[in-house]
Amino acid sequence: MDFDLTEEQQMLRDVTRELLTRSYDITKLNETVDAEKGWSADVWGQLAETGILGLGFDPDEAGHLEIVTVMTEIGRRLAPEPVAPGALIPGGLIAELGTDEQRKLLDDVAAGEKLLAFAHGEPGQRLPTADVTTTATDGRISGRKQPVLAGDSADVLVVTAALPDGGVGLFLVDAAATQRHSYRTFDGRRGAQIDLDAVAAEPLGAGGDATEHVVRTIVRAQSVLCAEAVGAMEESLRLTTEYLTSRKQFGVPLRNFQTLTQRAADMYVSLELARSMNLYAAISVADGVFDPVIAARSKLQIGRSARHISQEAIQLHGGIGMTAEYPVAHYAARLTAIDNTLGTADDQLRTLISHVGEYGVVTL
């Protein structure tokens, strides 16, 4: 099997990398994240111009592998723009289920003129699940969604709610009609708590039970997070090996100390394990296999590798690794946030444990 990117995917990767490298160094990143919006409208417009904000809306043009290729580059540069939570993930749901009229919204999303958000998570939820307590009755939704990534700046929300006859439905809600409590996450991103009090809601597509599609969206989002994490881990390792080469102690480069190079080698092993599991999850989704067990396996390894690489990167850099003026700590913060989104590594392990009984027993 050929795991290399196609020529078109390589071009997409290179264009995204060049755009984000040109847009962000650590100084510009800190300035952007500290601003009120938390991301750059100018960069958002450039992403729209290159077609990145519309990836996956038309499966004949681009699919999940193109999305994870872009997300790896976003992770590599720590770009704060909410590409996945504000466009690709909820937009994919609208593209998949929406009516012709509802799909017209995607033109504005792809053009960078409107933002979306997938309002699904609720207070107290740890494991990724389709179950919700928010309710939908007579075209109105009541409940609380928290956290909602990109919910602070979204124009339209794709909201999950329990249906009166059972199951979970998907609805489009005008974000301005809700009560939003915006906040900044510890890794510099933005989110919101969304309170819905009998807010008018439009069923997505034909309506009815959309539990299967909610599960598919969660799995897709987990794969996207894995791809972003791999990009962040790749850059963390690159910065670390570069530092060991340039930094001197006792008059010799740190790379001459065998223990330090062995620790860097262990980081590389963790990265390769993460890269393999990320590819496993991405190819599965691209093939139409939305298996929560595969997603849990992948995110478990991603979480373990991310913790190892981020902690070692800071340790091998010493004090400078903790400063805001140097990128390593920012990568560690983002990797920690990714691990805590849609289930930590420990949560994924619990998911896998719950499926142990599904496997047969081998006897010799």
C-alpha positions as CSV (number, residue, x, y, z in Angstrom):
1,M,0.0,0.0,0.0
2,D,1.3,3.5,-0.9
3,F,1.2,5.8,2.1
4,D,2.8,8.8,0.2
5,L,0.8,11.9,-0.5
6,T,-0.5,12.4,-4.0
7,E,0.9,15.2,-6.1
8,E,-2.2,17.3,-5.4
9,Q,-2.0,16.6,-1.7
10,Q,1.7,17.6,-1.7
11,M,0.8,20.9,-3.4
12,L,-1.9,21.5,-0.8
13,R,0.5,20.8,2.0
14,D,3.2,23.1,0.6
15,V,0.7,26.0,0.0
16,T,-0.6,25.7,3.5
17,R,2.8,25.5,5.0
18,E,4.1,28.5,3.0
19,L,1.0,30.6,3.9
20,L,1.2,29.9,7.7
21,T,5.0,30.1,7.9
22,R,4.8,33.6,6.3
23,S,2.0,34.6,8.6
24,Y,3.3,33.4,12.0
25,D,6.5,33.5,14.0
26,I,6.4,33.3,17.7
27,T,6.1,37.1,18.1
28,K,3.2,37.4,15.7
29,L,1.5,34.4,17.2
30,N,1.6,35.9,20.7
31,E,0.3,39.2,19.4
32,T,-2.5,37.5,17.5
33,V,-3.6,35.2,20.4
34,D,-3.5,38.1,22.9
35,A,-5.8,40.2,20.7
36,E,-9.6,40.2,21.4
37,K,-10.5,37.8,18.6
38,G,-7.6,35.4,19.2
39,W,-7.0,34.8,15.5
40,S,-6.2,36.8,12.3
41,A,-9.0,37.9,10.0
42,D,-6.3,38.4,7.3
43,V,-5.0,34.9,7.6
44,W,-8.6,33.6,7.6
45,G,-9.2,35.4,4.3
46,Q,-6.0,33.9,2.8
47,L,-7.1,30.4,3.9
48,A,-10.5,31.1,2.2
49,E,-8.8,32.2,-1.0
50,T,-6.7,29.0,-1.2
51,G,-9.9,26.9,-0.8
52,I,-8.9,25.5,2.6
53,L,-12.1,26.6,4.4
54,G,-14.2,24.6,2.0
55,L,-12.3,21.3,2.0
56,G,-14.6,18.3,2.2
57,F,-17.8,20.1,1.3
58,D,-17.6,18.5,-2.1
59,P,-16.2,15.0,-1.7
60,D,-15.5,14.8,-5.4
61,E,-12.9,17.6,-5.0
62,A,-11.4,16.9,-1.6
63,G,-11.9,14.5,1.2
64,H,-10.7,13.6,4.7
65,L,-7.0,13.0,3.7
66,E,-6.8,16.5,2.3
67,I,-8.3,17.8,5.6
68,V,-5.8,16.0,7.8
69,T,-2.9,17.2,5.5
70,V,-3.9,20.8,6.1
71,M,-4.5,20.2,9.9
72,T,-1.0,18.8,10.2
73,E,0.4,22.0,8.9
74,I,-1.8,24.0,11.2
75,G,-0.5,22.1,14.1
76,R,3.1,22.6,12.9
77,R,2.7,26.4,12.9
78,L,0.3,26.6,15.9
79,A,-2.1,28.7,13.7
80,P,-4.9,29.8,16.0
81,E,-7.5,30.1,13.3
82,P,-10.5,27.8,14.0
83,V,-10.3,26.0,10.7
84,A,-11.7,22.7,11.9
85,P,-14.2,23.8,14.6
86,G,-15.3,26.9,12.8
87,A,-15.6,25.6,9.3
88,L,-14.7,22.0,8.3
89,I,-16.3,19.9,11.0
90,P,-19.7,21.5,11.2
91,G,-19.6,22.4,7.5
92,G,-19.1,18.7,6.7
93,L,-22.3,17.9,8.6
94,I,-24.2,20.5,6.6
95,A,-22.8,19.2,3.3
96,E,-23.7,15.7,4.2
97,L,-27.2,16.2,5.6
98,G,-28.4,19.6,4.7
99,T,-31.1,20.6,2.2
100,D,-30.1,22.5,-1.0
101,E,-31.1,25.7,0.7
102,Q,-29.1,24.9,3.8
103,R,-26.0,24.0,1.8
104,K,-26.0,27.5,0.3
105,L,-24.6,28.6,3.7
106,L,-21.4,26.7,2.9
107,D,-20.6,29.1,0.1
108,D,-20.2,31.9,2.7
109,V,-18.3,29.6,5.0
110,A,-15.8,28.6,2.2
111,A,-15.4,32.3,1.3
112,G,-14.5,33.1,4.9
113,E,-17.6,35.3,5.4
114,K,-19.4,33.2,8.0
115,L,-18.3,30.9,10.8
116,L,-19.9,27.8,12.1
117,A,-19.6,25.8,15.4
118,F,-20.5,22.3,16.3
119,A,-22.4,22.7,19.7
120,H,-22.5,19.2,21.0
121,G,-20.4,18.8,24.2
122,E,-22.2,19.4,27.5
123,P,-21.0,20.1,31.1
124,G,-19.8,16.9,32.9
125,Q,-19.2,14.9,29.7
126,R,-15.8,13.2,29.6
127,L,-16.1,10.3,27.2
128,P,-17.0,11.2,23.6
129,T,-20.6,10.2,23.2
130,A,-23.7,11.1,21.1
131,D,-25.9,11.2,24.2
132,V,-27.1,14.7,25.2
133,T,-29.4,16.3,27.8
134,T,-30.3,19.3,25.7
135,T,-33.9,18.9,24.4
136,A,-35.7,19.8,21.2
137,T,-39.5,20.4,21.4
138,D,-41.8,22.0,18.8
139,G,-39.0,23.6,16.8
140,R,-37.2,25.0,19.9
141,I,-34.1,23.9,21.8
142,S,-33.3,24.3,25.5
143,G,-30.1,23.3,27.2
144,R,-26.5,24.2,27.8
145,K,-23.5,23.4,25.5
146,Q,-20.0,23.6,26.9
147,P,-17.3,23.7,25.6
148,V,-18.1,25.0,22.1
149,L,-14.9,25.6,20.3
150,A,-15.2,28.7,18.0
151,G,-18.6,29.3,19.6
152,D,-17.6,32.8,20.6
153,S,-17.4,34.0,17.0
154,A,-19.7,31.6,15.2
155,D,-22.6,33.0,13.1
156,V,-24.5,29.7,12.9
157,L,-24.5,26.7,15.3
158,V,-25.0,23.1,14.4
159,V,-26.6,21.9,17.7
160,T,-27.4,18.4,18.9
161,A,-30.5,17.8,21.0
162,A,-32.5,14.9,22.3
163,L,-35.8,14.3,20.3
164,P,-39.1,13.7,22.1
165,D,-39.5,10.3,20.5
166,G,-35.9,9.2,21.2
167,G,-32.7,9.6,19.4
168,V,-30.6,12.7,18.8
169,G,-31.4,15.4,16.2
170,L,-29.2,18.0,14.5
171,F,-30.4,21.6,14.2
172,L,-29.2,24.9,12.8
173,V,-29.4,27.8,15.3
174,D,-28.7,31.5,14.9
175,A,-25.8,32.0,17.3
176,A,-27.1,35.6,18.0
177,A,-30.3,34.2,19.5
178,T,-28.4,32.3,22.2
179,Q,-26.6,33.4,25.4
180,R,-22.9,33.1,24.9
181,H,-20.3,33.2,27.6
182,S,-17.0,33.5,25.7
183,Y,-13.6,32.6,27.2
184,R,-10.0,32.0,26.4
185,T,-8.6,28.5,26.8
186,F,-5.2,28.0,28.5
187,D,-3.6,27.2,25.1
188,G,-4.8,30.6,23.7
189,R,-7.7,29.4,21.7
190,R,-11.3,30.7,22.1
191,G,-14.5,28.9,23.1
192,A,-17.9,29.6,24.6
193,Q,-20.6,28.2,26.9
194,I,-23.8,28.4,24.9
195,D,-27.1,28.6,26.8
196,L,-30.2,27.9,24.8
197,D,-33.6,28.9,26.3
198,A,-36.3,27.7,24.0
199,V,-34.3,29.1,21.0
200,A,-35.8,28.6,17.5
201,A,-34.1,25.8,15.6
202,E,-34.2,24.5,12.1
203,P,-33.8,20.8,11.6
204,L,-30.8,19.9,9.6
205,G,-31.9,18.2,6.4
206,A,-34.9,16.0,6.8
207,G,-34.6,16.0,10.6
208,G,-35.2,12.9,12.6
209,D,-32.7,10.7,14.5
210,A,-29.1,11.6,13.5
211,T,-27.2,9.7,16.2
212,E,-25.2,7.8,13.6
213,H,-24.1,11.1,12.0
214,V,-23.2,12.6,15.4
215,V,-20.9,9.6,16.1
216,R,-19.4,10.0,12.6
217,T,-18.7,13.6,13.3
218,I,-17.0,12.9,16.6
219,V,-14.8,10.3,15.0
220,R,-13.9,12.7,12.2
221,A,-13.1,15.4,14.7
222,Q,-10.9,13.1,16.7
223,S,-9.0,12.2,13.6
224,V,-8.5,15.9,12.8
225,L,-7.2,16.5,16.3
226,C,-4.7,13.7,15.9
227,A,-3.4,15.2,12.6
228,E,-3.0,18.6,14.3
229,A,-1.1,17.0,17.2
230,V,1.3,15.2,14.8
231,G,2.2,18.5,13.2
232,A,2.8,20.0,16.6
233,M,4.9,17.1,17.7
234,E,7.0,17.2,14.5
235,E,7.9,20.8,15.1
236,S,8.6,20.2,18.8
237,L,11.1,17.5,18.0
238,R,12.7,19.7,15.2
239,L,13.1,22.6,17.6
240,T,14.6,20.3,20.2
241,T,17.1,18.6,18.0
242,E,18.1,22.0,16.5
243,Y,18.6,23.3,20.1
244,L,20.8,20.3,21.0
245,T,22.9,21.0,18.0
246,S,23.4,24.7,18.5
247,R,23.5,25.0,22.3
248,K,26.8,24.4,24.0
249,Q,27.6,23.3,27.5
250,F,31.2,23.1,28.8
251,G,32.3,24.2,25.4
252,V,30.7,21.4,23.4
253,P,27.3,21.1,21.7
254,L,24.6,19.4,23.8
255,R,24.3,16.7,21.0
256,N,27.6,15.3,22.2
257,F,26.1,14.2,25.5
258,Q,24.9,10.7,24.8
259,T,22.1,10.7,27.3
260,L,20.5,13.8,25.7
261,T,20.7,12.3,22.2
262,Q,19.1,9.1,23.5
263,R,16.2,11.0,24.9
264,A,15.8,12.8,21.6
265,A,15.8,9.4,19.9
266,D,13.0,8.2,22.2
267,M,11.0,11.3,21.2
268,Y,11.4,10.3,17.6
269,V,10.1,6.8,18.4
270,S,7.0,8.4,20.1
271,L,6.5,10.6,17.0
272,E,6.6,7.7,14.6
273,L,4.1,5.8,16.8
274,A,1.8,8.8,16.7
275,R,2.3,9.3,13.0
276,S,1.3,5.7,12.2
277,M,-1.8,5.8,14.4
278,N,-2.8,9.2,12.9
279,L,-2.5,7.7,9.4
280,Y,-4.6,4.6,10.5
281,A,-7.4,6.8,11.7
282,A,-7.3,9.1,8.7
283,I,-7.4,6.3,6.1
284,S,-10.2,4.6,8.0
285,V,-12.4,7.7,7.9
286,A,-11.4,8.4,4.3
287,D,-12.6,4.8,3.5
288,G,-15.9,5.5,5.2
289,V,-15.1,3.5,8.4
290,F,-16.2,5.6,11.3
291,D,-15.3,3.3,14.1
292,P,-15.1,4.8,17.6
293,V,-12.7,2.0,18.6
294,I,-10.2,3.0,15.9
295,A,-10.5,6.6,16.9
296,A,-9.9,5.6,20.6
297,R,-6.8,3.6,19.6
298,S,-5.4,6.5,17.6
299,K,-6.1,9.2,20.2
300,L,-4.8,7.1,23.0
301,Q,-1.4,6.8,21.3
302,I,-1.5,10.5,20.2
303,G,-2.1,11.5,23.8
304,R,0.7,9.4,25.2
305,S,3.2,10.5,22.5
306,A,2.2,14.2,22.9
307,R,2.8,14.1,26.7
308,H,6.2,12.4,26.2
309,I,7.4,14.7,23.4
310,S,6.1,18.0,25.0
311,Q,7.6,17.2,28.4
312,E,10.9,16.1,27.0
313,A,11.1,19.1,24.7
314,I,10.7,21.5,27.7
315,Q,13.2,19.4,29.8
316,L,15.9,19.4,27.0
317,H,15.5,23.1,26.4
318,G,15.8,23.9,30.1
319,G,14.5,27.2,31.4
320,I,14.0,28.8,28.0
321,G,11.5,26.1,27.2
322,M,9.0,27.6,29.7
323,T,9.1,31.2,28.3
324,A,6.3,32.8,26.3
325,E,8.9,34.2,23.9
326,Y,10.0,30.7,22.8
327,P,7.6,28.3,21.0
328,V,8.2,25.0,22.8
329,A,5.9,25.8,25.8
330,H,3.1,26.9,23.4
331,Y,3.4,23.5,21.6
332,A,3.1,21.7,24.9
333,A,0.0,23.8,25.8
334,R,-1.7,23.0,22.5
335,L,-0.8,19.3,22.7
336,T,-2.3,19.2,26.3
337,A,-5.5,20.9,25.0
338,I,-5.8,18.4,22.2
339,D,-5.4,15.5,24.6
340,N,-8.2,17.0,26.7
341,T,-10.6,17.5,23.8
342,L,-13.0,14.7,22.9
343,G,-11.5,12.4,25.6
344,T,-8.1,12.2,27.2
345,A,-5.7,9.3,26.7
346,D,-7.1,7.8,29.9
347,D,-10.7,8.2,28.6
348,Q,-9.7,6.5,25.4
349,L,-8.3,3.6,27.4
350,R,-11.6,3.3,29.2
351,T,-13.4,3.2,25.9
352,L,-11.1,0.4,24.7
353,I,-11.6,-1.5,28.0
354,S,-15.4,-1.4,27.5
355,H,-15.0,-3.2,24.2
356,V,-12.7,-6.0,25.4
357,G,-15.6,-8.4,25.7
358,E,-16.2,-8.1,22.0
359,Y,-13.0,-10.0,21.2
360,G,-12.7,-13.7,21.1
361,V,-10.3,-15.7,23.3
362,V,-7.4,-17.5,21.7
363,T,-6.6,-20.8,23.3
364,L,-3.4,-22.9,22.5
